[in-house]
Amino acid sequence: MKTCPKCKLGSPDEALRCDCGYDFETKRLEKSFNSKSTSGIPVENLTKAKFEARIWLAASILIIFLYGNFSISGELSPSFYFPVAAVLIVCCSRYAVCKGYDWTLGLLGFFSIVGLAFIIAKPYKIRGT
């Protein structure tokens, strides 16, 4: 029995590739022979992913709220916008990953609440159902 170093799935000794696409001979990630999509959240990890997603969502909303309140009251200079936007993008990227999407979707966090709303509207990407 072979164990895939990428996804830790067990495969028969005669298998050329894992279901995730890892090639045992070349030791590189290739296109999967499996016709099902391997992107998204495995069903068995859905509860954990939803919990993590809620944490990152709360962090994103908190950042937007705090920065909005401080910038309106004039307590923060505009020079803080880019560091705050960077942290918001990281939070949105982690949120997107927890929902089963690529981290680049989190770049929409640059658009503040509008970008975050778009990410929230996207359903969880689940595989194995």
ZADO-567667 format. One record per residue (C-alpha): residue in one letter; x, y, z. Coordinates in Angstrom, 3 decimals. Layout:
BEGIN
<atom res="A" X="X" Y="Y" Z="Z"/>
...
END
This chain:
BEGIN
<atom res="M" X="0.000" Y="0.000" Z="0.000"/>
<atom res="K" X="1.342" Y="3.432" Z="-1.035"/>
<atom res="T" X="0.531" Y="6.576" Z="0.905"/>
<atom res="C" X="0.329" Y="9.821" Z="-1.023"/>
<atom res="P" X="2.621" Y="12.499" Z="0.452"/>
<atom res="K" X="0.256" Y="15.248" Z="-0.738"/>
<atom res="C" X="-3.168" Y="14.117" Z="0.497"/>
<atom res="K" X="-2.174" Y="11.114" Z="2.715"/>
<atom res="L" X="-4.618" Y="8.852" Z="0.863"/>
<atom res="G" X="-3.712" Y="5.167" Z="0.647"/>
<atom res="S" X="-3.376" Y="3.654" Z="-2.852"/>
<atom res="P" X="-2.630" Y="0.104" Z="-4.074"/>
<atom res="D" X="1.048" Y="-0.667" Z="-4.768"/>
<atom res="E" X="0.398" Y="-0.884" Z="-8.541"/>
<atom res="A" X="-1.213" Y="2.598" Z="-8.672"/>
<atom res="L" X="0.540" Y="5.108" Z="-10.935"/>
<atom res="R" X="-1.214" Y="8.141" Z="-9.488"/>
<atom res="C" X="-3.163" Y="9.034" Z="-6.416"/>
<atom res="D" X="-6.753" Y="10.238" Z="-6.781"/>
<atom res="C" X="-5.521" Y="13.785" Z="-6.069"/>
<atom res="G" X="-3.194" Y="13.602" Z="-9.100"/>
<atom res="Y" X="0.137" Y="12.964" Z="-7.369"/>
<atom res="D" X="2.341" Y="10.831" Z="-9.683"/>
<atom res="F" X="4.211" Y="8.220" Z="-7.636"/>
<atom res="E" X="6.916" Y="7.724" Z="-10.300"/>
<atom res="T" X="7.783" Y="11.351" Z="-11.097"/>
<atom res="K" X="6.898" Y="12.541" Z="-7.569"/>
<atom res="R" X="5.029" Y="15.523" Z="-9.039"/>
<atom res="L" X="1.435" Y="16.642" Z="-8.964"/>
<atom res="E" X="-0.201" Y="15.879" Z="-12.319"/>
<atom res="K" X="-3.772" Y="15.908" Z="-13.573"/>
<atom res="S" X="-5.852" Y="13.320" Z="-11.776"/>
<atom res="F" X="-7.043" Y="10.201" Z="-13.599"/>
<atom res="N" X="-10.168" Y="10.500" Z="-11.487"/>
<atom res="S" X="-13.024" Y="12.141" Z="-13.382"/>
<atom res="K" X="-14.343" Y="13.807" Z="-10.224"/>
<atom res="S" X="-12.981" Y="17.187" Z="-9.292"/>
<atom res="T" X="-10.410" Y="17.133" Z="-6.520"/>
<atom res="S" X="-10.820" Y="20.800" Z="-5.692"/>
<atom res="G" X="-12.886" Y="21.856" Z="-2.753"/>
<atom res="I" X="-13.293" Y="20.598" Z="0.769"/>
<atom res="P" X="-13.385" Y="16.853" Z="1.441"/>
<atom res="V" X="-16.708" Y="15.953" Z="3.047"/>
<atom res="E" X="-15.005" Y="14.630" Z="6.167"/>
<atom res="N" X="-13.350" Y="18.037" Z="6.790"/>
<atom res="L" X="-16.452" Y="20.163" Z="6.248"/>
<atom res="T" X="-17.254" Y="20.834" Z="9.929"/>
<atom res="K" X="-13.706" Y="21.952" Z="10.694"/>
<atom res="A" X="-13.588" Y="24.092" Z="7.541"/>
<atom res="K" X="-16.861" Y="25.823" Z="8.410"/>
<atom res="F" X="-15.586" Y="26.576" Z="11.928"/>
<atom res="E" X="-12.324" Y="28.035" Z="10.604"/>
<atom res="A" X="-14.236" Y="29.997" Z="7.960"/>
<atom res="R" X="-16.381" Y="31.618" Z="10.644"/>
<atom res="I" X="-13.278" Y="32.713" Z="12.561"/>
<atom res="W" X="-11.704" Y="34.316" Z="9.470"/>
<atom res="L" X="-15.020" Y="35.927" Z="8.527"/>
<atom res="A" X="-15.359" Y="37.427" Z="12.000"/>
<atom res="A" X="-11.780" Y="38.744" Z="11.810"/>
<atom res="S" X="-12.492" Y="40.324" Z="8.413"/>
<atom res="I" X="-15.657" Y="42.027" Z="9.613"/>
<atom res="L" X="-13.917" Y="43.235" Z="12.771"/>
<atom res="I" X="-11.103" Y="44.784" Z="10.736"/>
<atom res="I" X="-13.567" Y="46.560" Z="8.439"/>
<atom res="F" X="-15.606" Y="47.814" Z="11.412"/>
<atom res="L" X="-12.634" Y="49.031" Z="13.465"/>
<atom res="Y" X="-10.876" Y="50.710" Z="10.576"/>
<atom res="G" X="-14.109" Y="52.348" Z="9.450"/>
<atom res="N" X="-14.820" Y="53.745" Z="12.920"/>
<atom res="F" X="-11.298" Y="55.049" Z="13.474"/>
<atom res="S" X="-10.910" Y="56.552" Z="10.011"/>
<atom res="I" X="-14.268" Y="58.377" Z="10.227"/>
<atom res="S" X="-13.404" Y="59.855" Z="13.616"/>
<atom res="G" X="-10.038" Y="61.004" Z="12.234"/>
<atom res="E" X="-8.011" Y="58.999" Z="14.765"/>
<atom res="L" X="-6.119" Y="57.130" Z="12.015"/>
<atom res="S" X="-4.165" Y="58.650" Z="9.187"/>
<atom res="P" X="-4.763" Y="57.487" Z="5.599"/>
<atom res="S" X="-1.287" Y="55.880" Z="5.665"/>
<atom res="F" X="-2.786" Y="53.045" Z="7.712"/>
<atom res="Y" X="-5.066" Y="52.038" Z="4.838"/>
<atom res="F" X="-2.563" Y="49.770" Z="3.077"/>
<atom res="P" X="-1.487" Y="47.766" Z="6.152"/>
<atom res="V" X="-5.144" Y="47.359" Z="7.134"/>
<atom res="A" X="-6.038" Y="46.338" Z="3.566"/>
<atom res="A" X="-3.191" Y="43.785" Z="3.577"/>
<atom res="V" X="-4.444" Y="42.190" Z="6.795"/>
<atom res="L" X="-7.998" Y="42.199" Z="5.429"/>
<atom res="I" X="-6.838" Y="40.468" Z="2.238"/>
<atom res="V" X="-5.075" Y="37.789" Z="4.311"/>
<atom res="C" X="-8.239" Y="37.211" Z="6.358"/>
<atom res="C" X="-10.402" Y="37.072" Z="3.225"/>
<atom res="S" X="-7.923" Y="34.701" Z="1.544"/>
<atom res="R" X="-7.985" Y="32.325" Z="4.526"/>
<atom res="Y" X="-11.788" Y="32.540" Z="4.528"/>
<atom res="A" X="-11.886" Y="31.633" Z="0.815"/>
<atom res="V" X="-9.530" Y="28.666" Z="1.384"/>
<atom res="C" X="-11.712" Y="27.428" Z="4.253"/>
<atom res="K" X="-14.692" Y="27.519" Z="1.879"/>
<atom res="G" X="-12.776" Y="25.365" Z="-0.643"/>
<atom res="Y" X="-11.626" Y="28.057" Z="-3.074"/>
<atom res="D" X="-8.199" Y="29.274" Z="-4.153"/>
<atom res="W" X="-6.579" Y="31.901" Z="-1.915"/>
<atom res="T" X="-6.626" Y="34.416" Z="-4.786"/>
<atom res="L" X="-10.366" Y="34.854" Z="-4.287"/>
<atom res="G" X="-9.386" Y="36.650" Z="-1.083"/>
<atom res="L" X="-7.890" Y="39.461" Z="-3.155"/>
<atom res="L" X="-11.460" Y="40.710" Z="-3.389"/>
<atom res="G" X="-10.943" Y="41.739" Z="0.233"/>
<atom res="F" X="-9.145" Y="44.772" Z="-1.181"/>
<atom res="F" X="-12.610" Y="46.078" Z="-2.010"/>
<atom res="S" X="-13.539" Y="45.950" Z="1.674"/>
<atom res="I" X="-17.117" Y="45.003" Z="2.517"/>
<atom res="V" X="-18.160" Y="44.618" Z="-1.132"/>
<atom res="G" X="-15.433" Y="42.052" Z="-1.825"/>
<atom res="L" X="-16.131" Y="40.246" Z="1.429"/>
<atom res="A" X="-19.851" Y="40.119" Z="0.613"/>
<atom res="F" X="-19.022" Y="38.439" Z="-2.710"/>
<atom res="I" X="-16.912" Y="35.795" Z="-0.959"/>
<atom res="I" X="-19.661" Y="35.222" Z="1.627"/>
<atom res="A" X="-22.208" Y="34.698" Z="-1.159"/>
<atom res="K" X="-20.144" Y="31.893" Z="-2.721"/>
<atom res="P" X="-21.250" Y="28.444" Z="-1.505"/>
<atom res="Y" X="-18.844" Y="25.984" Z="0.118"/>
<atom res="K" X="-17.052" Y="23.897" Z="-2.513"/>
<atom res="I" X="-17.449" Y="20.317" Z="-1.334"/>
<atom res="R" X="-16.007" Y="17.227" Z="-2.974"/>
<atom res="G" X="-16.837" Y="13.624" Z="-2.393"/>
<atom res="T" X="-20.605" Y="13.988" Z="-2.256"/>
END
